[in-house]
Amino acid sequence: MTKPSHHHGGSDHGGHAGHGTTAQATTPTPKGPFYSENDAAMARMHKDMHEGPFSGDVDQDFLAMMVPHHQGAIDMAALVLRHGRDPLVRRIAEDIMAGQQIEIDAMRGRLAILSGGGASANEFPALGGTRGPKL
């Protein structure tokens, strides 16, 4: 059985060209729990990103799509912790989980504000995320 390889070059989707698309080259799909669980996590992420309904507001819709995208990264990193062995890769996975959760919390907070469930839409909270404080 072969699986499409995903080309991650280009400029669309923040350097994630090929997310969910089929490239011409194919590579064999390895067997095992990590790969089947990872495929399920990616399918769930893509479904959740496109679930809608969309508001028609670019900012709100972007955040609504990015939350499941970041959750997908957390889910995939958790699989590495469950199945991986390399200490450095496991550390990277832990860092991904922590950083993506911080960004999910910030996006959900801003989404609540923009959709009328929080403070004034004119307020812009400090979104430090994993890149340090914004000046």
Buried (B, 14 or more C-beta within 10 A) or exposed (E): EEEBEBEEEEEEEEEEBBBBEEEEEEEEEEEEEBBEBBEEBBEBBBEBBEEEEEEEEEEBBEBBBBBBBBBBBBBBBBBBEEEBEEEEEBEBBBEBBEBBBBBBBBBBBBBEBBBEEBEEEEEEEEBEBEEEEEE
